[in-house]
């Protein structure tokens, strides 16, 4: 059985994936305004997701797996290395998407000949994020999330779900509830 916290985080990965698809469509259509708004929404959705993982999921998984008897869980140095890699990915996603947003913000609504290189750079950045995000999400869902559902007690899982849900629903005020929910 999949824990509710694990499912909630996986569903949020799916929601971010939907935004990413919409963003790539906007970029392919050379729609600067929609590209900008989808970039901003993706950045914000990833930010709250990352905050939930950094504040709640990673600490409890690390603590539980490092306190586990030998043979029950991966080596604590392996767990720590994996989480450090995931954190580095998070930094990459936030930094690169912020750069793409900054470039998009400066573009005119209709791409001119001199703007194509900048818009292509945004496209390349988004594709790079997409590729790295796919690998990243697979690691989280098949390892970190699975460990949270197999090592935590039911009350701990419910507490984790409540904390994760609170973080994921903490949308920035610039997004309406409808805009935030439409990607689910």
N, C-alpha and C positions, 0 to 999 in steps of 0.2 A: 504494500500500500504506500502511495506517495503522500508525504506529509503536506499539510496545507501551506506551510511556509515555502517548501520546495516548489509546490505548484504555483504559488503566487509569484515567486521570483521568475520561474520559467515563463509564466504568462506575460510578465513584464518584458522579458526578452523578446517574446513574440510581438508585443506592442511596439517596441523600439524597431523591430524588423519591419513592421508595417510602415512606420514613419520613414524608414530608410528607403523602402520601395517607392513611396510617394515622392521623396526627395530626388531619387534618381530619375524618376519620370519627369519631374519639373526641370531637372538639369538637362535631360535629353531634349526637352521641348524648348530649351533656352529661355525658360520663364524665371527671370531673376527674382521677382518679388516672391513667388511661391517657393523658390529654392531657398531664399533667405528665411522665410517664415518656417519652413520645414527643418532647415538647419538649426534654427533657434529652438524649435520644439524638440528635436532629437537631442540636442545638447542638454536641455533642461531635464528631459526624461532620463537620460543617462546619468545626469548629476544626482537626482534623487535616488536612483537605483544604486549607484555607487555609494552614496552616503549610507543607505540601508545596509549594504554589505560591509562597509568599513566599520560602522558603529556597532552593528549587532551580529551579523552572520560570522564574519571572519574571527572576531575575538572568541565567540563561544565555541566555534569549531576547533580553533587552535587550542584553546584551553582543554576541551574535552578529549581531543585526539592525543595531546601530549600527556594527559593524565591517565590515558587508557593503558591497561596491562599489555605487556609485550605480546606481539603476535595478533592483537585484536585490531590494530590500526596501523597505518603507514608510519614509518619512522618520523619522529617529530621534526627532524631537519628537512625531510622531504616535504612535509606539510608546510613548514615555514617558507621554504624555497618556492613552493607552488603559489602560496599567497603573495609573496613578494613579486612574483612574475605577474600575477593578476593585478596587483596594485600598480605596477609599471604600465600595464596595458591601460588601466583606468586613466593614469596620467597622460598617456599618449592620446587616448580618445578625447579627453577634455581639451588638451592643448591644440590638437590638430583641428578639431571642430571649431574651436574659438578662432583660430587663424582663418579658417574658411568663412566663418561668419563675418569677420572683419573685412575680408576681400569682397564678399558679396555685398556688404553694406555700402561699399564705395562704388559699386557698378551702377551704371544708368539702367533704367527699366528695360530698355531695348539694347541688346548687345551690339556694339559698334565694332568695326574691324580692329581697332586698337585694344578692345576689351576682351577679345576672344582668348588670348593667352591666359589672362587672369581667370576667366570663367573655366577654361580647361584645367587650370591648376586646382580650382575648387573641385571639379569633377574627379581629378586624380586623387585628391585628398580623401574624398568621400569613398572612392573605390578602395583605397588603402585601409581606411577605417572598416569598411564592410568586410574585407578579407580577414583582417586581424580579429574583428569582433566575432566572426563565425567560429574561429578556433578557440577564442577566449570563452565564448558561451558554452561550447562543447565541454571544455574543461570544468567550468563551473557546474554545469548541470549533471555531468557524469561522475564528478568526484566531490567537490565541495558541498553541493546541495544534497547529494546522496548521503554523504557522511552526516550531514545535519539531521537527516531523517532517520538514520540508523543508530546514531549515538546519543541522541537526546531523548529524555523521557517525554511522555505525552504532555505533561504540564509545561515542560521546558519548550516543547515545540509550539504549544499554544501561545506562550509568552513571546517567543521569537516571531510568530505570525503577527501578533498584535503590534510589536515594535516595527516590523518590516512594513506592515500595512500603513501605519502612521507615517512613516517616512515616505512611502510611495505616493500617498495621498496629499503630501505637503507640497502642492504645486505652487510655483511662483505666481504672484497676483497678475502678471501680464497675460496669463493664459486663462481663458474662461473655462469653467468646469466642462462645458461641451467640447471645446478644443482638446482639452486634456484627455477626456474620456473617449473621443472619437477614434483614437488610435488603438483602443483595446479590442 
